[in-house]
Amino acid sequence: MRIHAPLPFAARLRQHWRRRSRRQRLLVLALLLALGLVAAFSLAELVPRRHALTISGTDITSNRHYLARALQDAAREHGLDLALQPSAGSQEALALVAAGKLDLALIQGGLDLPGEQVVLVASVTSEPLHFLVRPGIERIDDLRGQRVNLNTQRGGTRLVARRILDFAGLREGIDYVESNIPTEQLLTRRAERLPGAIVLTSFVPSHVVDHLVRQQGYRLLEIPFAAAFALRHEWAAEVEIGALTYGAAPPVPARALRTVGVRLSLVAGRQVDARAIVKLLESLYGPVLQARLKMRLDEREILAAAAYPPSHGTRLFIDRHQPLFARDLLDKLKASLGLAASLYSMLLVVLRWLRQAPPEVAAAGTVQPDPPAGGA
């Protein structure tokens, strides 16, 4: 008897492929394609990826622009590229996020909700309101008859400042005249063209306030009812501007002053990838950013005074320290198991298919007797 030597793997594969029906071939191809897609998806989950988002930049003199720039640098180390997009203020930035034309925005509290498309990434910190006044204005009542600059009409500072002035019983157009000079123009105008009072929202110290105090002679005004105002607005708090913050001779302020702190929030469009939000928060609360800002951002305040629903990425970031398994580790484990299972299934399909002899081969058998000597 003559025993045929086994065919090489590739030859056996071609032989089996040629002898299968078209329906069987399509079925095997469809199964392998499905398993390949599962494997590709699992592999994509394991590969580190970069994300690209847009964030509001505001005017270059504001602390929010400086914060956005610092966050941009810190996020780059976490695989996130942030592109700064100019906006005229919090209201415009919020409208752009709601319309899906901007991914992220740094906005201040006190704004009207734009709809369901905006979610909260983090409540960052409070920005003190600086009421800068000319010499001779000692109390908020002294603003009667003065021209008060509330920044741009589309800015959030204007809305908050008008609420504070309303709380103090001062009516726009009757007790004071509103002006809307952009912050950068305040730095270049001559003294005689500047208003009697200027309201700015900024971290302490502010370079703009420094300029107005030292070059134009402005002083800081206390808001004595800041605590009472904060009781009525969840986005507000009573804060202090420390004595001598803006100068020692003359002292500005001569003592610690009470004022209103406005919650600064980082918001996003609902469509922004949750994994990108996690990377953003890792950058926001990381040591690199806080060292550059020279201020501590408290992660425990991430949902403080939340006027918007938290994003899915924020929830993932908060839950990352859960015991036993962190979500990120669990996701990677699931992706690894999915990839391994897909590859194993593909191999199993091929091997089983090869082990099944084609119908005509099975009928003929693999062992045949030698012909008799001399013929029949």
LINNOR-V767860 format. One record per residue. N is the residue number from 0. RES is the residue in one letter. PHI is phi as a letter, one per 20 degrees, with the letter a starting at -180 (none if undefined). OMEGA is omega in degrees with one decimal (999 if undefined). Layout:
<<N;RES;PHI;OMEGA> <N;RES;PHI;OMEGA>>
//
This chain:
<<0;M;none;179.8> <1;R;d;179.4> <2;I;d;-179.3> <3;H;f;175.8> <4;A;f;-179.6> <5;P;f;179.0> <6;L;f;173.0> <7;P;g;-175.5> <8;F;g;-177.5> <9;A;f;179.3> <10;A;f;177.4> <11;R;f;-179.8> <12;L;f;178.8> <13;R;f;-179.8> <14;Q;f;179.1> <15;H;f;-178.6> <16;W;f;-178.7> <17;R;f;-174.1> <18;R;e;177.2> <19;R;e;177.2> <20;S;f;-179.7> <21;R;f;179.7> <22;R;f;179.3> <23;Q;f;179.0> <24;R;f;179.9> <25;L;f;179.8> <26;L;f;178.9> <27;V;f;179.0> <28;L;f;179.8> <29;A;f;179.2> <30;L;f;179.2> <31;L;f;178.6> <32;L;f;179.6> <33;A;f;178.9> <34;L;f;177.8> <35;G;f;177.6> <36;L;f;177.5> <37;V;f;179.1> <38;A;f;179.5> <39;A;f;178.6> <40;F;f;179.5> <41;S;f;179.0> <42;L;f;179.0> <43;A;f;179.0> <44;E;f;-177.3> <45;L;e;-177.0> <46;V;f;176.7> <47;P;f;-177.7> <48;R;c;175.4> <49;R;d;177.8> <50;H;d;177.5> <51;A;c;-179.3> <52;L;c;174.3> <53;T;d;-179.1> <54;I;c;-179.3> <55;S;f;-178.0> <56;G;d;-175.0> <57;T;l;-177.3> <58;D;f;-169.9> <59;I;f;-180.0> <60;T;e;-173.4> <61;S;e;176.9> <62;N;f;178.9> <63;R;f;175.8> <64;H;f;178.7> <65;Y;f;178.1> <66;L;f;179.6> <67;A;f;177.9> <68;R;f;179.4> <69;A;f;178.0> <70;L;f;177.3> <71;Q;g;179.8> <72;D;f;-179.0> <73;A;f;-177.4> <74;A;f;-179.2> <75;R;g;179.0> <76;E;f;-179.9> <77;H;d;177.8> <78;G;m;-178.7> <79;L;c;178.4> <80;D;d;180.0> <81;L;d;175.9> <82;A;d;-178.9> <83;L;f;178.9> <84;Q;d;-176.8> <85;P;f;173.3> <86;S;b;-175.0> <87;A;e;-179.1> <88;G;q;-175.4> <89;S;f;-177.6> <90;Q;f;179.8> <91;E;f;179.5> <92;A;f;179.3> <93;L;f;178.5> <94;A;f;178.7> <95;L;f;177.2> <96;V;f;-179.1> <97;A;f;-179.5> <98;A;e;-179.5> <99;G;m;180.0> <100;K;e;179.7> <101;L;b;-176.9> <102;D;e;-173.0> <103;L;c;176.6> <104;A;b;170.6> <105;L;e;-175.1> <106;I;c;177.0> <107;Q;e;-179.3> <108;G;f;177.7> <109;G;n;180.0> <110;L;e;177.0> <111;D;f;179.4> <112;L;f;-176.7> <113;P;e;-176.8> <114;G;p;-173.7> <115;E;e;-175.7> <116;Q;e;-178.9> <117;V;d;178.1> <118;V;c;-179.6> <119;L;e;171.8> <120;V;e;179.5> <121;A;a;165.5> <122;S;e;-167.2> <123;V;f;-177.8> <124;T;a;176.2> <125;S;d;176.3> <126;E;d;178.3> <127;P;f;170.7> <128;L;e;176.7> <129;H;d;173.3> <130;F;e;-179.2> <131;L;e;-174.7> <132;V;c;175.2> <133;R;f;174.7> <134;P;g;-177.3> <135;G;o;175.5> <136;I;e;-173.8> <137;E;d;-178.1> <138;R;c;-178.2> <139;I;f;176.1> <140;D;f;-179.7> <141;D;f;177.7> <142;L;f;177.6> <143;R;f;180.0> <144;G;n;-177.8> <145;Q;e;169.3> <146;R;e;-174.2> <147;V;d;179.9> <148;N;e;-177.0> <149;L;d;-178.8> <150;N;m;-173.5> <151;T;f;-177.7> <152;Q;f;-179.8> <153;R;e;-179.8> <154;G;e;178.7> <155;G;f;179.8> <156;T;g;-179.3> <157;R;f;-178.5> <158;L;f;-178.4> <159;V;f;-178.5> <160;A;f;179.5> <161;R;f;177.1> <162;R;f;178.6> <163;I;f;178.8> <164;L;f;175.2> <165;D;f;178.9> <166;F;f;179.1> <167;A;e;178.7> <168;G;n;179.7> <169;L;d;-176.0> <170;R;d;-179.2> <171;E;f;-179.6> <172;G;n;178.3> <173;I;d;-179.1> <174;D;e;179.1> <175;Y;b;178.8> <176;V;d;-179.6> <177;E;e;169.2> <178;S;c;-173.3> <179;N;c;179.1> <180;I;e;177.1> <181;P;f;-174.6> <182;T;g;-176.8> <183;E;f;178.2> <184;Q;f;176.9> <185;L;f;-176.9> <186;L;e;-174.8> <187;T;d;-178.3> <188;R;f;175.7> <189;R;f;-173.8> <190;A;g;-176.1> <191;E;f;179.3> <192;R;d;178.8> <193;L;e;-177.6> <194;P;f;179.4> <195;G;f;179.8> <196;A;b;-180.0> <197;I;c;177.8> <198;V;d;178.1> <199;L;c;173.5> <200;T;d;-174.8> <201;S;a;167.6> <202;F;f;177.4> <203;V;d;-3.2> <204;P;e;178.4> <205;S;d;179.5> <206;H;f;178.5> <207;V;f;177.7> <208;V;f;175.8> <209;D;g;-178.2> <210;H;f;-176.4> <211;L;f;178.7> <212;V;f;-172.2> <213;R;e;-176.5> <214;Q;e;-175.1> <215;Q;d;173.7> <216;G;m;178.7> <217;Y;f;175.0> <218;R;c;-179.0> <219;L;e;-179.3> <220;L;d;178.9> <221;E;e;172.8> <222;I;d;-170.7> <223;P;f;-177.3> <224;F;d;-176.5> <225;A;g;-179.4> <226;A;f;179.5> <227;A;f;178.0> <228;F;f;-178.3> <229;A;f;178.1> <230;L;f;-176.7> <231;R;e;-176.9> <232;H;c;-176.3> <233;E;f;-179.5> <234;W;e;-177.3> <235;A;d;177.3> <236;A;b;172.8> <237;E;e;178.5> <238;V;c;-180.0> <239;E;c;167.4> <240;I;d;-171.8> <241;G;f;177.5> <242;A;g;176.1> <243;L;m;-178.9> <244;T;g;-174.8> <245;Y;d;175.0> <246;G;q;179.6> <247;A;d;-179.7> <248;A;b;-2.1> <249;P;f;-178.5> <250;P;f;178.9> <251;V;c;-11.3> <252;P;f;-178.7> <253;A;f;176.7> <254;R;b;177.6> <255;A;f;-176.6> <256;L;d;173.3> <257;R;e;174.7> <258;T;b;-179.4> <259;V;e;172.7> <260;G;e;-177.3> <261;V;d;-177.7> <262;R;f;174.7> <263;L;e;-176.9> <264;S;d;172.8> <265;L;d;-177.6> <266;V;d;-178.3> <267;A;b;171.0> <268;G;f;-177.6> <269;R;f;-175.6> <270;Q;e;-176.3> <271;V;f;-177.7> <272;D;g;-179.3> <273;A;f;179.9> <274;R;f;176.0> <275;A;f;177.8> <276;I;f;178.4> <277;V;f;178.0> <278;K;f;179.1> <279;L;f;-179.3> <280;L;f;174.2> <281;E;f;177.6> <282;S;f;-176.5> <283;L;f;-176.7> <284;Y;d;178.7> <285;G;e;-177.6> <286;P;f;-177.5> <287;V;f;-179.2> <288;L;f;-176.2> <289;Q;f;175.5> <290;A;f;179.9> <291;R;f;-180.0> <292;L;f;-175.6> <293;K;l;176.7> <294;M;b;-178.0> <295;R;e;175.6> <296;L;d;-173.2> <297;D;e;179.7> <298;E;f;179.6> <299;R;f;179.4> <300;E;e;-172.3> <301;I;f;179.3> <302;L;d;-178.8> <303;A;f;177.2> <304;A;l;-176.2> <305;A;f;177.2> <306;A;e;-178.9> <307;Y;c;176.8> <308;P;f;-179.1> <309;P;f;178.5> <310;S;f;177.3> <311;H;f;178.9> <312;G;f;177.3> <313;T;f;176.8> <314;R;f;177.8> <315;L;f;180.0> <316;F;f;179.6> <317;I;f;-175.4> <318;D;e;-172.8> <319;R;f;-178.5> <320;H;e;178.4> <321;Q;f;-177.1> <322;P;f;177.2> <323;L;m;-178.9> <324;F;c;169.9> <325;A;f;-177.3> <326;R;g;-177.6> <327;D;f;178.7> <328;L;f;-180.0> <329;L;f;178.3> <330;D;f;179.2> <331;K;f;178.5> <332;L;f;178.9> <333;K;f;179.2> <334;A;f;179.3> <335;S;f;178.7> <336;L;f;177.8> <337;G;f;178.4> <338;L;f;-179.9> <339;A;f;-179.8> <340;A;f;179.9> <341;S;f;178.9> <342;L;f;178.7> <343;Y;f;-179.5> <344;S;f;178.4> <345;M;f;179.0> <346;L;f;-178.9> <347;L;f;178.7> <348;V;f;-178.5> <349;V;f;-178.2> <350;L;f;179.1> <351;R;f;179.1> <352;W;f;179.5> <353;L;f;-178.0> <354;R;f;179.5> <355;Q;e;-179.9> <356;A;f;174.9> <357;P;g;-174.9> <358;P;g;-176.6> <359;E;f;178.4> <360;V;f;179.2> <361;A;f;-179.2> <362;A;f;-177.8> <363;A;f;-177.1> <364;G;n;-179.2> <365;T;d;-179.8> <366;V;d;-178.2> <367;Q;c;-179.9> <368;P;f;175.5> <369;D;f;177.0> <370;P;f;179.7> <371;P;f;-179.0> <372;A;f;178.4> <373;G;n;179.0> <374;G;n;-179.4> <375;A;e;999>>
//
